């Protein structure tokens, strides 16, 4: 990438001063970030070349304006609660249930048929449609929800390239078939360090025995009691830690894990304790439960090897909680407080 003489932009550090109008643009990647930006770039670029390693399951997004009466009704607590419950149930059906209970419920097959049908309706060219068809089960990697992503590939100025990238020169992206795709702007939609041990958090954390959190996870694999606490790291709580996220709404899970943390703090206050630490036994029990329950997940199906998914860490683990959001919510209110030591 350093050899490219034109403009390089990563989606994590978007340069809003760059005007892509009339430019020859290349996007590397077809993941969640690319799904959002490709339909926005295509209408203004003179040419858009999309380099794809792995296609993404893409579904329509139910995104319509709410009538005035509906907006007013949403102010009522009862109506808002019902709407949120319906919304959460929809989210559960589209990812956690198909992915986390793949071997239990046949939802994944139904979702895949919906995805293929949507793809057929959106993309006219059979060859391009074939290139955009995933070969892995839904849930192996994050799906996309967009109403114009797939149809963008019908545009005359958009090309989809599935040949592996060989190198990037001063003015082009060269692929393994010998083609040189000359461009002015290179957009890297190549993902983020989501599950790296030194990315949760991005700053250094040292435990009571002098061991860093990143090293603890490197040596013991990603793990955290209910996705919140790690033994040896007193008074440290995480939101969306390992095996705390199920793949659905962040908001509901943030609420659940915040309630978990509040229960700990309230108990510490009652006991006049200044130090709260999960026991090694409780953490080991929870981690063993996660390992035992994960056989139901989609991630251990053979087709997931084709997904190139960031869900898999360097140990081959997927640190997603094999449960529903509703279970996580319930357990945040019922976990045994004796799983913690309150001292000081």
Beta strands, then each sheet from edge to edge (+ up, - down):
strand 1: 7-10
strand 2: 24-28
strand 3: 47-51
strand 4: 58-59
strand 5: 144-145
strand 6: 158-161
strand 7: 165-168
strand 8: 172-175
strand 9: 180-182
strand 10: 185-188
strand 11: 275-278
strand 12: 340-343
sheet 1: 1+ 10+ 2+ 3+ 6+
sheet 2: 4+ 5+
sheet 3: 7+ 8- 9+
sheet 4: 11+ 12-
end
